[in-house]
């Protein structure tokens, strides 16, 4: 399993609509996310910054992302979501919409007792 975090800006004028859509994500979109081996997927919003977190449980991330991008229901969803978003300059430079950000710390377990 690999953890991913991604960021993109949300157009302030689209905030309520974006939240409304994500309160009732289309079942076909959710099914495709699951088929592409993504689990524990969340999107957070801070001011105009969307922060996505998910865990990938597959063997070939690039192949699964190509399957997702080829899915007609997902394409319809993205056609609605994409105009609400503004890629960050570093994402545009990298040729992507959502900028992947590196993980610098993770703790998954009980606290270690102090000696």
N, C-alpha and C positions, 0 to 999 in steps of 0.2 A: 504494500500500500504506500502511495506517495501523496503527500499533502500539497495543495496548490492554493495560492492566494493571488487574486487579480484585482486591479482597480481601473475605474473609468469614471468620468464625470457625468452627472445627470443634469440635463437642462432644468434650471429651477422652475420654469413654467410648466414642466411635465411631471413634477414631483407627485402630485395627487393621482394622476392617471397611471404612472408607473407603479405606485403602491397598490392601486386598485387592481391592476392586471395581476400583480404578484400575489394578491390575496386569493386569487382563483386561477392558478396556472392551468392551462389546458391539459387534460389527461394524456393526450398524445405526446406533448412535450415532456411531461414527467416520465412517461414510459420510455421515450428515447434516451433521456438522461440515464435512467436505470440500465437500459440495454447497453449503453456505452460505458458501463462499469464505474459510474460516478455515484458516490454515496456521501451522506452527511454534508449536503450542499446548502449553504446559506448565503444570502446577500444582505449586507448591512449598509446603512446609509448614515453618513455624517456630513452635515451641511449639503454640499453638492457632490460629494465623493461616494461612489458605490464601491463597496469592498466585498468581493466574493471569496468564499472559502469552500473547498470541497476536497474529498479524498478519492483518489483514483485507485481502483482495485483490479485493473486489467493488466494485460501483458504488453499491449502496444497502444500507447496513448495517441500517437499521431493517426493511426488507423481508425481508432474509435472516434476521434474528432472529425475525421473525414466522413465517417458514417453519419455522425450527427449533422454535419453541414449538408449532407445530401438528402436528409429527411425533409419531405415536403411540409409537414406540419411545423417542424422547427424553423424552416425557411419562412413560413407565414408569420410565426411568432417574432422572429428576428426582424422582419420587415416592419413590424409595429414598434419594436423596442429600439432598433438602431437609430432612428431619427431623434429619439429622446436622449441619446447619449453623445458625449463628446470625448473621443479618445485623447489621452494625454499626449503631449508632444513626443515623449520617448516611445510610446506605442506606435504612433504614426510613423516615426523614423524606422521602427522595427517591422512595419508592415502588418501590424495587428490592431485589433480594436481594444481589447482588454489587455492591459499591461500586466504580465506576470511579475510578481515581486518575490524576492528570495526569502526563504525562511532563515531567521538568524537565531531562533531559540524555540525549543519545544520541550515540554515536560509532560510525561504521560505515566503517572504513577503516584504512589503515596509519598508524602514528604519524607526526606531522609532525616532521621533523628540527628540532632547536633551532638557531637562528642563532648 
